[in-house]
Amino acid sequence: MKLPEIDLKTVKKEIVSFIKEMKNESNVDGLIIGLSGGIDSSTVAYLLKEAVGSENIYSYHLLSSTTPKEDTEHARLVSKSLNISYKEINIDSISHEFLNLANDDNDLVNDAYSLENKAVEGNLKARIRMSLLYYFANLKNCLVVGTGNKSELLIGYFTKYGDGACDFEPIGDIYKTQLKKLAKLWGIPKEIIDKPPRAGLWENQTDEDEIGFSYEILDQLLYLITDKELENMDILKKMDISSSEIDIVRNKIANNKHKLHSPPSPFENKKLF
């Protein structure tokens, strides 16, 4: 079972047109991107240059002690090859100060970190990065560009109000495995495409280990569940997988829908007056 092929030229044309439209409609002076050194942000940076030119892009590599050195090297490589503005900021001092203050004032936080809750600290780093990106966006009258792909958005594999906070998502309709093929055709450096996807939120973290599926399997499941709207029995005919594994992905989709919508209010679907 394979995902449908997507046309390189059509996809590129549509995304580039979308980026131009977002910038023009918002009447901003430029676009801000967090450049991680991974395939998603590298591909988005490439598309931004195609759409608005190098002079209108400001990239920031917001590294920490858990950021692989290879990712920093790749962020530098992409910014240099695209000739875009680039700045590195180490966020360790910010996150350490936050945790020190929280640990002093909140026993629950102490309990959480005694259990080595890596996800909590990882989410904090993602939200610090978001705050910095929006700070620079405010200073420069820019929009913050997201780098989320369809696979990760559907299952909520991002930090709410962290890396999920942005003004628009250029590759939000493209599955990770599809993006990998497009990145090759668009000339993204091979070493960036081939390395294991990782957020760098803690030591030795990889996306596929955390998700529990390879992107190849995940994307096939997501396509059959969301695009084809198939029931488990029909999916089992197409994939060598268990019904319980399908349900894991269905639960990820259901449990994380809130991340994709504005905070609800009691009368949003009713008339108050």
C-alpha atoms as an extended CHARMM CRD file, in Angstrom:
* protein
*
       273  EXT
         1         1  MET       CA              0.0000000000        0.0000000000        0.0000000000  PROA      1               0.0000000000
         2         2  LYS       CA              1.4690000000        3.3620000000       -1.0480000000  PROA      2               0.0000000000
         3         3  LEU       CA              0.3830000000        6.9450000000       -0.7020000000  PROA      3               0.0000000000
         4         4  PRO       CA             -0.7630000000        8.6540000000       -3.9080000000  PROA      4               0.0000000000
         5         5  GLU       CA              1.9850000000       10.3970000000       -5.8270000000  PROA      5               0.0000000000
         6         6  ILE       CA              1.8240000000       14.1800000000       -5.7830000000  PROA      6               0.0000000000
         7         7  ASP       CA              2.9720000000       16.3810000000       -8.6270000000  PROA      7               0.0000000000
         8         8  LEU       CA              6.1520000000       18.3170000000       -7.8140000000  PROA      8               0.0000000000
         9         9  LYS       CA              5.4430000000       21.3530000000       -9.9650000000  PROA      9               0.0000000000
        10        10  THR       CA              1.8030000000       21.7080000000       -8.9320000000  PROA      10              0.0000000000
        11        11  VAL       CA              2.5260000000       21.3810000000       -5.2170000000  PROA      11              0.0000000000
        12        12  LYS       CA              5.3920000000       23.8440000000       -5.3730000000  PROA      12              0.0000000000
        13        13  LYS       CA              3.3510000000       26.3500000000       -7.3640000000  PROA      13              0.0000000000
        14        14  GLU       CA              0.4150000000       26.1480000000       -4.9350000000  PROA      14              0.0000000000
        15        15  ILE       CA              2.5590000000       26.4920000000       -1.8010000000  PROA      15              0.0000000000
        16        16  VAL       CA              4.5930000000       29.3860000000       -3.1990000000  PROA      16              0.0000000000
        17        17  SER       CA              1.3850000000       31.1600000000       -4.2330000000  PROA      17              0.0000000000
        18        18  PHE       CA             -0.0750000000       30.5440000000       -0.7630000000  PROA      18              0.0000000000
        19        19  ILE       CA              2.9950000000       32.0150000000        0.9650000000  PROA      19              0.0000000000
        20        20  LYS       CA              2.8690000000       35.1320000000       -1.2210000000  PROA      20              0.0000000000
        21        21  GLU       CA             -0.8260000000       35.5240000000       -0.4870000000  PROA      21              0.0000000000
        22        22  MET       CA             -0.3180000000       35.2330000000        3.2720000000  PROA      22              0.0000000000
        23        23  LYS       CA              2.4270000000       37.8530000000        3.2590000000  PROA      23              0.0000000000
        24        24  ASN       CA              0.5580000000       40.2890000000        1.0250000000  PROA      24              0.0000000000
        25        25  GLU       CA             -2.7690000000       39.9790000000        2.8170000000  PROA      25              0.0000000000
        26        26  SER       CA             -1.1310000000       40.5860000000        6.1930000000  PROA      26              0.0000000000
        27        27  ASN       CA              0.8050000000       43.6370000000        4.9480000000  PROA      27              0.0000000000
        28        28  VAL       CA              3.9680000000       42.5370000000        6.7500000000  PROA      28              0.0000000000
        29        29  ASP       CA              7.5880000000       43.2560000000        5.9540000000  PROA      29              0.0000000000
        30        30  GLY       CA              8.8790000000       39.7040000000        6.0890000000  PROA      30              0.0000000000
        31        31  LEU       CA              8.6500000000       36.1660000000        7.3880000000  PROA      31              0.0000000000
        32        32  ILE       CA             10.2110000000       34.5470000000       10.4720000000  PROA      32              0.0000000000
        33        33  ILE       CA             11.1770000000       30.8590000000       10.6180000000  PROA      33              0.0000000000
        34        34  GLY       CA             12.7060000000       28.6860000000       13.2980000000  PROA      34              0.0000000000
        35        35  LEU       CA             15.4010000000       26.8030000000       11.4170000000  PROA      35              0.0000000000
        36        36  SER       CA             16.0770000000       23.5410000000       13.2500000000  PROA      36              0.0000000000
        37        37  GLY       CA             18.3510000000       21.9140000000       10.6950000000  PROA      37              0.0000000000
        38        38  GLY       CA             15.7710000000       19.2050000000        9.9860000000  PROA      38              0.0000000000
        39        39  ILE       CA             13.9800000000       18.3450000000        6.7790000000  PROA      39              0.0000000000
        40        40  ASP       CA             10.7300000000       20.1780000000        7.5920000000  PROA      40              0.0000000000
        41        41  SER       CA             12.1490000000       23.6180000000        8.3570000000  PROA      41              0.0000000000
        42        42  SER       CA             14.7890000000       23.2820000000        5.6370000000  PROA      42              0.0000000000
        43        43  THR       CA             12.1120000000       22.5670000000        3.0290000000  PROA      43              0.0000000000
        44        44  VAL       CA              9.9060000000       25.4090000000        4.2640000000  PROA      44              0.0000000000
        45        45  ALA       CA             12.8740000000       27.8080000000        4.1400000000  PROA      45              0.0000000000
        46        46  TYR       CA             13.4800000000       26.7580000000        0.5350000000  PROA      46              0.0000000000
        47        47  LEU       CA              9.8340000000       27.4590000000       -0.3390000000  PROA      47              0.0000000000
        48        48  LEU       CA              9.9110000000       30.8190000000        1.4460000000  PROA      48              0.0000000000
        49        49  LYS       CA             12.8400000000       31.9310000000       -0.6780000000  PROA      49              0.0000000000
        50        50  GLU       CA             11.0010000000       30.8670000000       -3.8290000000  PROA      50              0.0000000000
        51        51  ALA       CA              7.9840000000       32.8870000000       -2.7200000000  PROA      51              0.0000000000
        52        52  VAL       CA              9.3400000000       36.1270000000       -1.2620000000  PROA      52              0.0000000000
        53        53  GLY       CA             13.0940000000       36.2030000000       -1.8430000000  PROA      53              0.0000000000
        54        54  SER       CA             16.0200000000       35.8470000000        0.5660000000  PROA      54              0.0000000000
        55        55  GLU       CA             15.8900000000       39.4600000000        1.7260000000  PROA      55              0.0000000000
        56        56  ASN       CA             12.4400000000       39.0030000000        3.2910000000  PROA      56              0.0000000000
        57        57  ILE       CA             13.2750000000       35.9410000000        5.4310000000  PROA      57              0.0000000000
        58        58  TYR       CA             14.6640000000       35.9400000000        8.9830000000  PROA      58              0.0000000000
        59        59  SER       CA             15.7510000000       32.5550000000       10.3300000000  PROA      59              0.0000000000
        60        60  TYR       CA             16.6130000000       31.6780000000       13.9270000000  PROA      60              0.0000000000
        61        61  HSD       CA             18.3140000000       28.5420000000       15.1900000000  PROA      61              0.0000000000
        62        62  LEU       CA             17.2490000000       28.3100000000       18.8360000000  PROA      62              0.0000000000
        63        63  LEU       CA             19.5560000000       25.6300000000       20.1480000000  PROA      63              0.0000000000
        64        64  SER       CA             19.9980000000       24.0910000000       23.5800000000  PROA      64              0.0000000000
        65        65  SER       CA             22.3020000000       21.5830000000       25.2570000000  PROA      65              0.0000000000
        66        66  THR       CA             20.1920000000       18.7450000000       23.8050000000  PROA      66              0.0000000000
        67        67  THR       CA             20.3720000000       20.0290000000       20.2160000000  PROA      67              0.0000000000
        68        68  PRO       CA             22.5680000000       17.6730000000       18.1730000000  PROA      68              0.0000000000
        69        69  LYS       CA             25.6260000000       19.4780000000       16.7890000000  PROA      69              0.0000000000
        70        70  GLU       CA             24.7600000000       18.0360000000       13.3940000000  PROA      70              0.0000000000
        71        71  ASP       CA             21.4550000000       19.9520000000       13.4230000000  PROA      71              0.0000000000
        72        72  THR       CA             23.2440000000       23.2340000000       14.0900000000  PROA      72              0.0000000000
        73        73  GLU       CA             25.6540000000       22.5220000000       11.2520000000  PROA      73              0.0000000000
        74        74  HSD       CA             22.7120000000       21.7840000000        8.9390000000  PROA      74              0.0000000000
        75        75  ALA       CA             20.8620000000       24.9550000000        9.9550000000  PROA      75              0.0000000000
        76        76  ARG       CA             23.9710000000       26.9420000000        9.0610000000  PROA      76              0.0000000000
        77        77  LEU       CA             24.2500000000       25.0640000000        5.7720000000  PROA      77              0.0000000000
        78        78  VAL       CA             20.6670000000       25.8490000000        4.7680000000  PROA      78              0.0000000000
        79        79  SER       CA             20.8390000000       29.5290000000        5.7230000000  PROA      79              0.0000000000
        80        80  LYS       CA             24.0870000000       29.9560000000        3.8200000000  PROA      80              0.0000000000
        81        81  SER       CA             22.8880000000       28.1310000000        0.6960000000  PROA      81              0.0000000000
        82        82  LEU       CA             19.6630000000       30.1740000000        0.6400000000  PROA      82              0.0000000000
        83        83  ASN       CA             21.4780000000       33.4050000000        1.5840000000  PROA      83              0.0000000000
        84        84  ILE       CA             18.9140000000       34.2730000000        4.2660000000  PROA      84              0.0000000000
        85        85  SER       CA             19.3170000000       36.1880000000        7.5350000000  PROA      85              0.0000000000
        86        86  TYR       CA             20.3940000000       33.7770000000       10.2730000000  PROA      86              0.0000000000
        87        87  LYS       CA             20.9200000000       34.0610000000       14.0260000000  PROA      87              0.0000000000
        88        88  GLU       CA             21.7470000000       31.4640000000       16.6790000000  PROA      88              0.0000000000
        89        89  ILE       CA             20.4450000000       31.7830000000       20.2390000000  PROA      89              0.0000000000
        90        90  ASN       CA             21.1380000000       29.2880000000       23.0200000000  PROA      90              0.0000000000
        91        91  ILE       CA             17.9790000000       29.0160000000       25.1480000000  PROA      91              0.0000000000
        92        92  ASP       CA             19.5260000000       27.0370000000       28.0310000000  PROA      92              0.0000000000
        93        93  SER       CA             19.8430000000       30.0450000000       30.3390000000  PROA      93              0.0000000000
        94        94  ILE       CA             16.1430000000       30.8670000000       29.8260000000  PROA      94              0.0000000000
        95        95  SER       CA             14.8980000000       27.3350000000       30.4350000000  PROA      95              0.0000000000
        96        96  HSD       CA             17.2110000000       26.8580000000       33.4470000000  PROA      96              0.0000000000
        97        97  GLU       CA             16.0060000000       30.0800000000       35.0510000000  PROA      97              0.0000000000
        98        98  PHE       CA             12.3780000000       29.0910000000       34.4730000000  PROA      98              0.0000000000
        99        99  LEU       CA             12.9130000000       25.6610000000       36.0400000000  PROA      99              0.0000000000
       100       100  ASN       CA             14.8200000000       27.1060000000       38.9840000000  PROA      100             0.0000000000
       101       101  LEU       CA             11.9910000000       29.5210000000       39.7330000000  PROA      101             0.0000000000
       102       102  ALA       CA              9.3500000000       26.8250000000       39.2650000000  PROA      102             0.0000000000
       103       103  ASN       CA             11.1740000000       24.3700000000       41.5150000000  PROA      103             0.0000000000
       104       104  ASP       CA             11.4820000000       26.9840000000       44.2480000000  PROA      104             0.0000000000
       105       105  ASP       CA              7.7900000000       27.8350000000       44.1830000000  PROA      105             0.0000000000
       106       106  ASN       CA              5.9290000000       24.6650000000       43.3020000000  PROA      106             0.0000000000
       107       107  ASP       CA              6.1800000000       21.2840000000       45.0210000000  PROA      107             0.0000000000
       108       108  LEU       CA              4.2850000000       19.6240000000       42.1860000000  PROA      108             0.0000000000
       109       109  VAL       CA              6.9970000000       20.6600000000       39.7610000000  PROA      109             0.0000000000
       110       110  ASN       CA              9.6110000000       19.1720000000       42.0780000000  PROA      110             0.0000000000
       111       111  ASP       CA              7.6570000000       15.8990000000       42.0730000000  PROA      111             0.0000000000
       112       112  ALA       CA              7.3820000000       15.9530000000       38.2900000000  PROA      112             0.0000000000
       113       113  TYR       CA             11.0870000000       16.3990000000       37.7730000000  PROA      113             0.0000000000
       114       114  SER       CA             11.9850000000       13.8100000000       40.3720000000  PROA      114             0.0000000000
       115       115  LEU       CA             10.3250000000       11.4020000000       37.9060000000  PROA      115             0.0000000000
       116       116  GLU       CA             12.4850000000       12.7840000000       35.0900000000  PROA      116             0.0000000000
       117       117  ASN       CA              9.5220000000       14.0040000000       33.1040000000  PROA      117             0.0000000000
       118       118  LYS       CA             11.3880000000       14.8100000000       29.9130000000  PROA      118             0.0000000000
       119       119  ALA       CA              8.2740000000       15.7450000000       27.9850000000  PROA      119             0.0000000000
       120       120  VAL       CA              7.4730000000       18.5880000000       30.3870000000  PROA      120             0.0000000000
       121       121  GLU       CA             10.8890000000       20.1790000000       29.9460000000  PROA      121             0.0000000000
       122       122  GLY       CA             10.7910000000       19.4920000000       26.2100000000  PROA      122             0.0000000000
       123       123  ASN       CA              7.4830000000       21.3420000000       25.8920000000  PROA      123             0.0000000000
       124       124  LEU       CA              8.9340000000       24.2380000000       27.8740000000  PROA      124             0.0000000000
       125       125  LYS       CA             11.7990000000       24.5440000000       25.3840000000  PROA      125             0.0000000000
       126       126  ALA       CA              9.3450000000       24.5350000000       22.4760000000  PROA      126             0.0000000000
       127       127  ARG       CA              7.3340000000       27.3490000000       24.0880000000  PROA      127             0.0000000000
       128       128  ILE       CA             10.4480000000       29.3870000000       24.7960000000  PROA      128             0.0000000000
       129       129  ARG       CA             11.3410000000       29.1100000000       21.1220000000  PROA      129             0.0000000000
       130       130  MET       CA              7.8480000000       30.2280000000       20.1570000000  PROA      130             0.0000000000
       131       131  SER       CA              8.0970000000       33.2740000000       22.4440000000  PROA      131             0.0000000000
       132       132  LEU       CA             11.4070000000       34.2970000000       20.9020000000  PROA      132             0.0000000000
       133       133  LEU       CA             10.1440000000       33.8670000000       17.3360000000  PROA      133             0.0000000000
       134       134  TYR       CA              7.0860000000       36.0170000000       18.0480000000  PROA      134             0.0000000000
       135       135  TYR       CA              9.2450000000       38.5940000000       19.8130000000  PROA      135             0.0000000000
       136       136  PHE       CA             11.2980000000       39.0090000000       16.6590000000  PROA      136             0.0000000000
       137       137  ALA       CA              8.1550000000       38.9210000000       14.5180000000  PROA      137             0.0000000000
       138       138  ASN       CA              6.7220000000       41.8330000000       16.5120000000  PROA      138             0.0000000000
       139       139  LEU       CA              9.9750000000       43.7900000000       16.2530000000  PROA      139             0.0000000000
       140       140  LYS       CA             10.2800000000       43.3050000000       12.5040000000  PROA      140             0.0000000000
       141       141  ASN       CA              6.5760000000       43.3780000000       11.5250000000  PROA      141             0.0000000000
       142       142  CYS       CA              6.7040000000       39.7870000000       10.2970000000  PROA      142             0.0000000000
       143       143  LEU       CA              4.6260000000       36.6220000000       10.3220000000  PROA      143             0.0000000000
       144       144  VAL       CA              5.8780000000       33.4410000000       11.9980000000  PROA      144             0.0000000000
       145       145  VAL       CA              5.9250000000       30.5520000000        9.5470000000  PROA      145             0.0000000000
       146       146  GLY       CA              5.1500000000       27.0500000000       10.7980000000  PROA      146             0.0000000000
       147       147  THR       CA              7.0760000000       23.9460000000        9.7790000000  PROA      147             0.0000000000
       148       148  GLY       CA              4.5590000000       21.2420000000       10.7100000000  PROA      148             0.0000000000
       149       149  ASN       CA              3.7260000000       18.4620000000        8.2600000000  PROA      149             0.0000000000
       150       150  LYS       CA              0.3810000000       16.6640000000        7.9270000000  PROA      150             0.0000000000
       151       151  SER       CA              1.5630000000       13.5060000000        9.7210000000  PROA      151             0.0000000000
       152       152  GLU       CA              2.5620000000       15.3180000000       12.8890000000  PROA      152             0.0000000000
       153       153  LEU       CA             -0.3340000000       17.7680000000       12.8770000000  PROA      153             0.0000000000
       154       154  LEU       CA             -2.9330000000       14.9790000000       12.6390000000  PROA      154             0.0000000000
       155       155  ILE       CA             -1.6160000000       13.0410000000       15.6370000000  PROA      155             0.0000000000
       156       156  GLY       CA             -0.7220000000       16.1030000000       17.6910000000  PROA      156             0.0000000000
       157       157  TYR       CA              3.0030000000       15.4340000000       17.5910000000  PROA      157             0.0000000000
       158       158  PHE       CA              3.9110000000       19.0030000000       18.4460000000  PROA      158             0.0000000000
       159       159  THR       CA              3.7630000000       21.2810000000       21.4660000000  PROA      159             0.0000000000
       160       160  LYS       CA              0.5660000000       23.2840000000       21.8100000000  PROA      160             0.0000000000
       161       161  TYR       CA              1.5390000000       26.9720000000       21.8370000000  PROA      161             0.0000000000
       162       162  GLY       CA              5.0860000000       25.8410000000       21.1440000000  PROA      162             0.0000000000
       163       163  ASP       CA              6.2250000000       24.6360000000       17.7210000000  PROA      163             0.0000000000
       164       164  GLY       CA              2.5180000000       24.4060000000       16.8400000000  PROA      164             0.0000000000
       165       165  ALA       CA              2.1220000000       28.1810000000       17.2770000000  PROA      165             0.0000000000
       166       166  CYS       CA              2.4810000000       29.9890000000       13.9740000000  PROA      166             0.0000000000
       167       167  ASP       CA              0.6130000000       32.1890000000       11.5210000000  PROA      167             0.0000000000
       168       168  PHE       CA              0.4060000000       29.6290000000        8.7130000000  PROA      168             0.0000000000
       169       169  GLU       CA              1.6300000000       26.1230000000        7.8020000000  PROA      169             0.0000000000
       170       170  PRO       CA              3.0600000000       25.8720000000        4.2370000000  PROA      170             0.0000000000
       171       171  ILE       CA              3.5780000000       22.0730000000        4.3620000000  PROA      171             0.0000000000
       172       172  GLY       CA              0.6360000000       21.2810000000        6.6300000000  PROA      172             0.0000000000
       173       173  ASP       CA             -1.1290000000       19.2680000000        3.9040000000  PROA      173             0.0000000000
       174       174  ILE       CA              1.8430000000       17.0630000000        3.0380000000  PROA      174             0.0000000000
       175       175  TYR       CA              2.6300000000       13.7610000000        4.7630000000  PROA      175             0.0000000000
       176       176  LYS       CA              6.1840000000       13.2800000000        6.0430000000  PROA      176             0.0000000000
       177       177  THR       CA              7.0490000000       10.5370000000        3.5480000000  PROA      177             0.0000000000
       178       178  GLN       CA              5.7000000000       12.6590000000        0.6910000000  PROA      178             0.0000000000
       179       179  LEU       CA              7.7500000000       15.6050000000        1.9200000000  PROA      179             0.0000000000
       180       180  LYS       CA             10.9030000000       13.4960000000        1.8830000000  PROA      180             0.0000000000
       181       181  LYS       CA             10.3960000000       12.7530000000       -1.8150000000  PROA      181             0.0000000000
       182       182  LEU       CA              9.6990000000       16.3970000000       -2.6050000000  PROA      182             0.0000000000
       183       183  ALA       CA             12.7460000000       17.5300000000       -0.6350000000  PROA      183             0.0000000000
       184       184  LYS       CA             14.9570000000       15.3220000000       -2.7860000000  PROA      184             0.0000000000
       185       185  LEU       CA             13.5110000000       16.7780000000       -5.9750000000  PROA      185             0.0000000000
       186       186  TRP       CA             13.7920000000       20.3250000000       -4.6440000000  PROA      186             0.0000000000
       187       187  GLY       CA             17.4910000000       19.9520000000       -3.8480000000  PROA      187             0.0000000000
       188       188  ILE       CA             17.4540000000       19.8940000000       -0.0520000000  PROA      188             0.0000000000
       189       189  PRO       CA             20.8840000000       18.5870000000        1.0670000000  PROA      189             0.0000000000
       190       190  LYS       CA             20.9580000000       14.7810000000        1.1830000000  PROA      190             0.0000000000
       191       191  GLU       CA             22.4560000000       14.6640000000        4.6680000000  PROA      191             0.0000000000
       192       192  ILE       CA             19.4410000000       16.5310000000        6.0320000000  PROA      192             0.0000000000
       193       193  ILE       CA             16.9460000000       14.2780000000        4.2680000000  PROA      193             0.0000000000
       194       194  ASP       CA             18.6070000000       11.0240000000        5.3120000000  PROA      194             0.0000000000
       195       195  LYS       CA             19.1770000000       11.6570000000        9.0330000000  PROA      195             0.0000000000
       196       196  PRO       CA             16.5990000000       10.3830000000       11.5630000000  PROA      196             0.0000000000
       197       197  PRO       CA             13.8690000000       12.9600000000       12.2840000000  PROA      197             0.0000000000
       198       198  ARG       CA             14.2590000000       14.3880000000       15.8080000000  PROA      198             0.0000000000
       199       199  ALA       CA             13.1020000000       17.3820000000       17.8010000000  PROA      199             0.0000000000
       200       200  GLY       CA             16.2280000000       17.5530000000       19.9790000000  PROA      200             0.0000000000
       201       201  LEU       CA             14.1830000000       18.1660000000       23.1280000000  PROA      201             0.0000000000
       202       202  TRP       CA             16.2230000000       15.6550000000       25.1470000000  PROA      202             0.0000000000
       203       203  GLU       CA             19.2620000000       13.4500000000       24.6540000000  PROA      203             0.0000000000
       204       204  ASN       CA             18.9970000000       10.6680000000       22.0550000000  PROA      204             0.0000000000
       205       205  GLN       CA             15.3640000000       11.5190000000       21.2400000000  PROA      205             0.0000000000
       206       206  THR       CA             14.0260000000       10.4880000000       17.8210000000  PROA      206             0.0000000000
       207       207  ASP       CA             10.5700000000       11.1990000000       16.4380000000  PROA      207             0.0000000000
       208       208  GLU       CA              9.7600000000        7.6600000000       15.3250000000  PROA      208             0.0000000000
       209       209  ASP       CA             10.7090000000        6.1450000000       18.6930000000  PROA      209             0.0000000000
       210       210  GLU       CA              8.5060000000        8.6470000000       20.4690000000  PROA      210             0.0000000000
       211       211  ILE       CA              5.5630000000        8.2130000000       18.0840000000  PROA      211             0.0000000000
       212       212  GLY       CA              5.8200000000        4.4170000000       18.1750000000  PROA      212             0.0000000000
       213       213  PHE       CA              5.6280000000        3.9460000000       14.4000000000  PROA      213             0.0000000000
       214       214  SER       CA              7.8550000000        4.5730000000       11.4280000000  PROA      214             0.0000000000
       215       215  TYR       CA              6.6340000000        7.4850000000        9.3160000000  PROA      215             0.0000000000
       216       216  GLU       CA              6.0720000000        5.0680000000        6.4380000000  PROA      216             0.0000000000
       217       217  ILE       CA              3.5750000000        3.0240000000        8.4720000000  PROA      217             0.0000000000
       218       218  LEU       CA              2.0730000000        6.0720000000       10.1800000000  PROA      218             0.0000000000
       219       219  ASP       CA              1.4300000000        7.8910000000        6.9110000000  PROA      219             0.0000000000
       220       220  GLN       CA             -0.2410000000        4.8780000000        5.3410000000  PROA      220             0.0000000000
       221       221  LEU       CA             -2.5190000000        4.5430000000        8.3620000000  PROA      221             0.0000000000
       222       222  LEU       CA             -3.3300000000        8.2410000000        8.4830000000  PROA      222             0.0000000000
       223       223  TYR       CA             -4.1560000000        8.2640000000        4.7850000000  PROA      223             0.0000000000
       224       224  LEU       CA             -6.5280000000        5.3010000000        5.0980000000  PROA      224             0.0000000000
       225       225  ILE       CA             -8.1390000000        6.6500000000        8.2840000000  PROA      225             0.0000000000
       226       226  THR       CA             -8.5140000000       10.3280000000        7.4100000000  PROA      226             0.0000000000
       227       227  ASP       CA             -8.4110000000       10.6320000000        3.6260000000  PROA      227             0.0000000000
       228       228  LYS       CA            -10.1190000000        7.3700000000        2.6570000000  PROA      228             0.0000000000
       229       229  GLU       CA            -12.2160000000        7.1590000000        5.8660000000  PROA      229             0.0000000000
       230       230  LEU       CA            -11.8790000000        3.3700000000        6.0340000000  PROA      230             0.0000000000
       231       231  GLU       CA            -12.9330000000        1.1770000000        8.9510000000  PROA      231             0.0000000000
       232       232  ASN       CA            -10.4230000000       -1.1050000000       10.6710000000  PROA      232             0.0000000000
       233       233  MET       CA            -11.5150000000       -4.2320000000        8.7870000000  PROA      233             0.0000000000
       234       234  ASP       CA            -10.8840000000       -2.5380000000        5.4320000000  PROA      234             0.0000000000
       235       235  ILE       CA             -7.5170000000       -1.2170000000        6.5700000000  PROA      235             0.0000000000
       236       236  LEU       CA             -6.4550000000       -4.7040000000        7.6910000000  PROA      236             0.0000000000
       237       237  LYS       CA             -6.9800000000       -5.9170000000        4.1210000000  PROA      237             0.0000000000
       238       238  LYS       CA             -4.5110000000       -3.3540000000        2.8440000000  PROA      238             0.0000000000
       239       239  MET       CA             -1.8230000000       -3.3730000000        5.5400000000  PROA      239             0.0000000000
       240       240  ASP       CA              0.0270000000       -5.9810000000        7.5850000000  PROA      240             0.0000000000
       241       241  ILE       CA             -0.8760000000       -4.4490000000       10.9340000000  PROA      241             0.0000000000
       242       242  SER       CA             -3.0370000000       -5.2480000000       13.9460000000  PROA      242             0.0000000000
       243       243  SER       CA             -6.3850000000       -3.6930000000       14.7750000000  PROA      243             0.0000000000
       244       244  SER       CA             -4.9700000000       -2.4900000000       18.1060000000  PROA      244             0.0000000000
       245       245  GLU       CA             -2.2240000000       -0.5700000000       16.2920000000  PROA      245             0.0000000000
       246       246  ILE       CA             -4.8300000000        1.0930000000       14.1050000000  PROA      246             0.0000000000
       247       247  ASP       CA             -6.7260000000        2.0990000000       17.2340000000  PROA      247             0.0000000000
       248       248  ILE       CA             -3.5730000000        3.6350000000       18.7060000000  PROA      248             0.0000000000
       249       249  VAL       CA             -3.3920000000        5.9940000000       15.7510000000  PROA      249             0.0000000000
       250       250  ARG       CA             -7.1370000000        6.6890000000       15.8660000000  PROA      250             0.0000000000
       251       251  ASN       CA             -6.7970000000        7.6160000000       19.5340000000  PROA      251             0.0000000000
       252       252  LYS       CA             -3.8600000000        9.9140000000       18.8110000000  PROA      252             0.0000000000
       253       253  ILE       CA             -5.9790000000       11.7370000000       16.2370000000  PROA      253             0.0000000000
       254       254  ALA       CA             -9.0140000000       12.0050000000       18.5440000000  PROA      254             0.0000000000
       255       255  ASN       CA             -7.1110000000       12.9800000000       21.6780000000  PROA      255             0.0000000000
       256       256  ASN       CA             -5.1300000000       15.7320000000       19.9860000000  PROA      256             0.0000000000
       257       257  LYS       CA             -7.8140000000       17.4660000000       17.9200000000  PROA      257             0.0000000000
       258       258  HSD       CA             -7.8900000000       20.2670000000       20.4790000000  PROA      258             0.0000000000
       259       259  LYS       CA             -4.3750000000       21.2640000000       19.4160000000  PROA      259             0.0000000000
       260       260  LEU       CA             -5.6020000000       22.2060000000       15.9420000000  PROA      260             0.0000000000
       261       261  HSD       CA             -8.4290000000       24.5170000000       17.0160000000  PROA      261             0.0000000000
       262       262  SER       CA             -8.8490000000       27.7770000000       18.8710000000  PROA      262             0.0000000000
       263       263  PRO       CA             -9.7240000000       27.4220000000       22.5650000000  PROA      263             0.0000000000
       264       264  PRO       CA            -13.4650000000       26.6390000000       22.8100000000  PROA      264             0.0000000000
       265       265  SER       CA            -16.0310000000       28.8730000000       24.4650000000  PROA      265             0.0000000000
       266       266  PRO       CA            -19.5250000000       27.8400000000       25.6480000000  PROA      266             0.0000000000
       267       267  PHE       CA            -21.4720000000       29.8320000000       23.0390000000  PROA      267             0.0000000000
       268       268  GLU       CA            -19.2320000000       29.4590000000       19.9740000000  PROA      268             0.0000000000
       269       269  ASN       CA            -21.8610000000       27.3300000000       18.1830000000  PROA      269             0.0000000000
       270       270  LYS       CA            -24.8840000000       29.0330000000       19.7270000000  PROA      270             0.0000000000
       271       271  LYS       CA            -26.4150000000       32.4780000000       19.7060000000  PROA      271             0.0000000000
       272       272  LEU       CA            -25.9540000000       34.2620000000       23.0060000000  PROA      272             0.0000000000
       273       273  PHE       CA            -28.0160000000       37.2850000000       21.9570000000  PROA      273             0.0000000000
